[in-house]
Amino acid sequence: MEFAGTVYICPYCRVQRTVILLLGLIMVLPMARHWIVQYFASVIGFLGAVVAVNQNFMGWVKISKGEFAFNELLYIDPFLLSSGSLFIIIGQLWLILKRHDAAHQPS
């Protein structure tokens, strides 16, 4: 999608999409329970979450200044997209780390 030019081009969005992709790949790997992989996922996930929060916060700054307006095309609004990516990244990271806990639960 990035190379085809079908997605919104912005450095924040690129980082968030890359983090979502990397976490998705980690989720399907069988070695996702290893502590090194979970540590790597945590670092990558927190990077993506910080970027998403920073992008979202810029929207809140505009709201405070009274300058905020949604994009004409609502589905490419940076404020909404950063909120959605934050939910996805935190959810992926939670599932990756929860997998480790579920493996150590007694039956």
Rosetta constraint file for C-alpha pairs under 8 A:
AtomPair CA 1 CA 5 HARMONIC 6.17 0.50
AtomPair CA 1 CA 6 HARMONIC 5.43 0.50
AtomPair CA 1 CA 7 HARMONIC 6.14 0.50
AtomPair CA 2 CA 6 HARMONIC 6.59 0.50
AtomPair CA 2 CA 7 HARMONIC 6.15 0.50
AtomPair CA 8 CA 13 HARMONIC 7.53 0.50
AtomPair CA 8 CA 76 HARMONIC 6.95 0.50
AtomPair CA 9 CA 13 HARMONIC 7.05 0.50
AtomPair CA 9 CA 14 HARMONIC 7.17 0.50
AtomPair CA 10 CA 14 HARMONIC 6.19 0.50
AtomPair CA 11 CA 15 HARMONIC 6.32 0.50
AtomPair CA 12 CA 16 HARMONIC 6.33 0.50
AtomPair CA 12 CA 51 HARMONIC 6.30 0.50
AtomPair CA 12 CA 52 HARMONIC 7.10 0.50
AtomPair CA 12 CA 55 HARMONIC 6.82 0.50
AtomPair CA 13 CA 17 HARMONIC 6.04 0.50
AtomPair CA 13 CA 82 HARMONIC 7.58 0.50
AtomPair CA 14 CA 18 HARMONIC 6.07 0.50
AtomPair CA 15 CA 19 HARMONIC 6.13 0.50
AtomPair CA 15 CA 48 HARMONIC 6.51 0.50
AtomPair CA 15 CA 51 HARMONIC 7.43 0.50
AtomPair CA 16 CA 20 HARMONIC 6.14 0.50
AtomPair CA 16 CA 48 HARMONIC 5.29 0.50
AtomPair CA 16 CA 49 HARMONIC 7.83 0.50
AtomPair CA 16 CA 51 HARMONIC 7.14 0.50
AtomPair CA 16 CA 52 HARMONIC 6.78 0.50
AtomPair CA 16 CA 85 HARMONIC 6.60 0.50
AtomPair CA 17 CA 21 HARMONIC 6.14 0.50
AtomPair CA 17 CA 85 HARMONIC 7.91 0.50
AtomPair CA 18 CA 22 HARMONIC 6.15 0.50
AtomPair CA 19 CA 23 HARMONIC 6.03 0.50
AtomPair CA 19 CA 44 HARMONIC 6.34 0.50
AtomPair CA 19 CA 45 HARMONIC 6.48 0.50
AtomPair CA 19 CA 47 HARMONIC 7.99 0.50
AtomPair CA 19 CA 48 HARMONIC 5.73 0.50
AtomPair CA 19 CA 89 HARMONIC 7.46 0.50
AtomPair CA 20 CA 24 HARMONIC 6.00 0.50
AtomPair CA 20 CA 48 HARMONIC 7.94 0.50
AtomPair CA 20 CA 85 HARMONIC 7.84 0.50
AtomPair CA 20 CA 88 HARMONIC 7.32 0.50
AtomPair CA 20 CA 89 HARMONIC 6.03 0.50
AtomPair CA 20 CA 92 HARMONIC 7.82 0.50
AtomPair CA 21 CA 25 HARMONIC 6.23 0.50
AtomPair CA 22 CA 26 HARMONIC 6.27 0.50
AtomPair CA 23 CA 27 HARMONIC 6.13 0.50
AtomPair CA 23 CA 41 HARMONIC 6.38 0.50
AtomPair CA 23 CA 44 HARMONIC 7.79 0.50
AtomPair CA 23 CA 45 HARMONIC 7.22 0.50
AtomPair CA 23 CA 89 HARMONIC 7.75 0.50
AtomPair CA 23 CA 92 HARMONIC 6.49 0.50
AtomPair CA 23 CA 93 HARMONIC 7.16 0.50
AtomPair CA 24 CA 28 HARMONIC 6.66 0.50
AtomPair CA 24 CA 92 HARMONIC 7.21 0.50
AtomPair CA 25 CA 29 HARMONIC 6.48 0.50
AtomPair CA 26 CA 32 HARMONIC 5.92 0.50
AtomPair CA 26 CA 37 HARMONIC 7.70 0.50
AtomPair CA 26 CA 41 HARMONIC 7.37 0.50
AtomPair CA 26 CA 96 HARMONIC 7.76 0.50
AtomPair CA 27 CA 32 HARMONIC 6.40 0.50
AtomPair CA 27 CA 92 HARMONIC 7.67 0.50
AtomPair CA 27 CA 95 HARMONIC 7.89 0.50
AtomPair CA 27 CA 96 HARMONIC 6.12 0.50
AtomPair CA 28 CA 32 HARMONIC 7.70 0.50
AtomPair CA 31 CA 37 HARMONIC 7.24 0.50
AtomPair CA 32 CA 37 HARMONIC 5.77 0.50
AtomPair CA 32 CA 38 HARMONIC 6.46 0.50
AtomPair CA 32 CA 96 HARMONIC 6.88 0.50
AtomPair CA 32 CA 99 HARMONIC 7.96 0.50
AtomPair CA 32 CA 100 HARMONIC 7.98 0.50
AtomPair CA 33 CA 37 HARMONIC 7.08 0.50
AtomPair CA 33 CA 38 HARMONIC 6.71 0.50
AtomPair CA 33 CA 96 HARMONIC 7.74 0.50
AtomPair CA 33 CA 97 HARMONIC 7.87 0.50
AtomPair CA 33 CA 99 HARMONIC 6.64 0.50
AtomPair CA 33 CA 100 HARMONIC 5.11 0.50
AtomPair CA 34 CA 38 HARMONIC 6.30 0.50
AtomPair CA 34 CA 100 HARMONIC 7.89 0.50
AtomPair CA 35 CA 39 HARMONIC 5.97 0.50
AtomPair CA 36 CA 40 HARMONIC 6.15 0.50
AtomPair CA 37 CA 41 HARMONIC 6.04 0.50
AtomPair CA 38 CA 42 HARMONIC 6.05 0.50
AtomPair CA 38 CA 96 HARMONIC 7.00 0.50
AtomPair CA 38 CA 97 HARMONIC 6.50 0.50
AtomPair CA 39 CA 43 HARMONIC 6.27 0.50
AtomPair CA 40 CA 44 HARMONIC 6.15 0.50
AtomPair CA 41 CA 45 HARMONIC 5.74 0.50
AtomPair CA 41 CA 93 HARMONIC 6.91 0.50
AtomPair CA 41 CA 96 HARMONIC 7.75 0.50
AtomPair CA 42 CA 46 HARMONIC 5.94 0.50
AtomPair CA 42 CA 93 HARMONIC 6.69 0.50
AtomPair CA 43 CA 47 HARMONIC 6.20 0.50
AtomPair CA 44 CA 48 HARMONIC 6.33 0.50
AtomPair CA 45 CA 49 HARMONIC 6.10 0.50
AtomPair CA 45 CA 89 HARMONIC 6.20 0.50
AtomPair CA 45 CA 90 HARMONIC 7.18 0.50
AtomPair CA 45 CA 93 HARMONIC 6.19 0.50
AtomPair CA 46 CA 50 HARMONIC 6.00 0.50
AtomPair CA 47 CA 51 HARMONIC 6.29 0.50
AtomPair CA 48 CA 52 HARMONIC 6.12 0.50
AtomPair CA 48 CA 86 HARMONIC 7.72 0.50
AtomPair CA 48 CA 89 HARMONIC 6.96 0.50
AtomPair CA 49 CA 53 HARMONIC 6.05 0.50
AtomPair CA 49 CA 86 HARMONIC 5.66 0.50
AtomPair CA 49 CA 89 HARMONIC 6.51 0.50
AtomPair CA 49 CA 90 HARMONIC 7.10 0.50
AtomPair CA 50 CA 54 HARMONIC 6.07 0.50
AtomPair CA 51 CA 55 HARMONIC 6.23 0.50
AtomPair CA 52 CA 56 HARMONIC 6.07 0.50
AtomPair CA 52 CA 82 HARMONIC 5.08 0.50
AtomPair CA 52 CA 83 HARMONIC 7.05 0.50
AtomPair CA 52 CA 85 HARMONIC 6.76 0.50
AtomPair CA 52 CA 86 HARMONIC 5.68 0.50
AtomPair CA 53 CA 57 HARMONIC 5.89 0.50
AtomPair CA 53 CA 82 HARMONIC 7.21 0.50
AtomPair CA 53 CA 83 HARMONIC 7.78 0.50
AtomPair CA 53 CA 86 HARMONIC 7.13 0.50
AtomPair CA 54 CA 58 HARMONIC 6.41 0.50
AtomPair CA 55 CA 59 HARMONIC 6.98 0.50
AtomPair CA 55 CA 78 HARMONIC 7.47 0.50
AtomPair CA 55 CA 79 HARMONIC 7.15 0.50
AtomPair CA 55 CA 82 HARMONIC 6.32 0.50
AtomPair CA 56 CA 60 HARMONIC 6.68 0.50
AtomPair CA 56 CA 78 HARMONIC 7.57 0.50
AtomPair CA 56 CA 79 HARMONIC 5.35 0.50
AtomPair CA 56 CA 80 HARMONIC 7.96 0.50
AtomPair CA 56 CA 82 HARMONIC 5.67 0.50
AtomPair CA 56 CA 83 HARMONIC 6.51 0.50
AtomPair CA 57 CA 61 HARMONIC 6.22 0.50
AtomPair CA 58 CA 62 HARMONIC 6.40 0.50
AtomPair CA 59 CA 63 HARMONIC 6.29 0.50
AtomPair CA 59 CA 68 HARMONIC 6.95 0.50
AtomPair CA 59 CA 79 HARMONIC 5.70 0.50
AtomPair CA 60 CA 64 HARMONIC 6.21 0.50
AtomPair CA 61 CA 65 HARMONIC 6.28 0.50
AtomPair CA 62 CA 66 HARMONIC 6.09 0.50
AtomPair CA 62 CA 67 HARMONIC 5.08 0.50
AtomPair CA 62 CA 68 HARMONIC 4.84 0.50
AtomPair CA 63 CA 67 HARMONIC 6.02 0.50
AtomPair CA 63 CA 68 HARMONIC 4.86 0.50
AtomPair CA 70 CA 74 HARMONIC 6.64 0.50
AtomPair CA 70 CA 77 HARMONIC 6.28 0.50
AtomPair CA 70 CA 79 HARMONIC 7.96 0.50
AtomPair CA 71 CA 76 HARMONIC 7.01 0.50
AtomPair CA 71 CA 77 HARMONIC 5.04 0.50
AtomPair CA 71 CA 78 HARMONIC 7.98 0.50
AtomPair CA 72 CA 77 HARMONIC 7.96 0.50
AtomPair CA 73 CA 77 HARMONIC 6.79 0.50
AtomPair CA 75 CA 80 HARMONIC 7.77 0.50
AtomPair CA 75 CA 81 HARMONIC 7.60 0.50
AtomPair CA 76 CA 80 HARMONIC 7.76 0.50
AtomPair CA 76 CA 81 HARMONIC 6.73 0.50
AtomPair CA 77 CA 81 HARMONIC 6.09 0.50
AtomPair CA 78 CA 82 HARMONIC 5.87 0.50
AtomPair CA 79 CA 83 HARMONIC 6.37 0.50
AtomPair CA 80 CA 84 HARMONIC 6.23 0.50
AtomPair CA 81 CA 85 HARMONIC 6.10 0.50
AtomPair CA 82 CA 86 HARMONIC 6.05 0.50
AtomPair CA 83 CA 87 HARMONIC 6.46 0.50
AtomPair CA 84 CA 88 HARMONIC 6.29 0.50
AtomPair CA 85 CA 89 HARMONIC 5.97 0.50
AtomPair CA 86 CA 90 HARMONIC 6.10 0.50
AtomPair CA 87 CA 91 HARMONIC 5.99 0.50
AtomPair CA 88 CA 92 HARMONIC 6.06 0.50
AtomPair CA 89 CA 93 HARMONIC 6.12 0.50
AtomPair CA 90 CA 94 HARMONIC 6.02 0.50
AtomPair CA 91 CA 95 HARMONIC 6.19 0.50
AtomPair CA 92 CA 96 HARMONIC 6.21 0.50
AtomPair CA 93 CA 97 HARMONIC 6.19 0.50
AtomPair CA 94 CA 98 HARMONIC 5.82 0.50
AtomPair CA 95 CA 99 HARMONIC 6.08 0.50
AtomPair CA 96 CA 100 HARMONIC 7.19 0.50
AtomPair CA 97 CA 101 HARMONIC 6.98 0.50
AtomPair CA 98 CA 102 HARMONIC 6.21 0.50
AtomPair CA 99 CA 103 HARMONIC 6.34 0.50
AtomPair CA 100 CA 104 HARMONIC 6.84 0.50
AtomPair CA 101 CA 105 HARMONIC 6.59 0.50
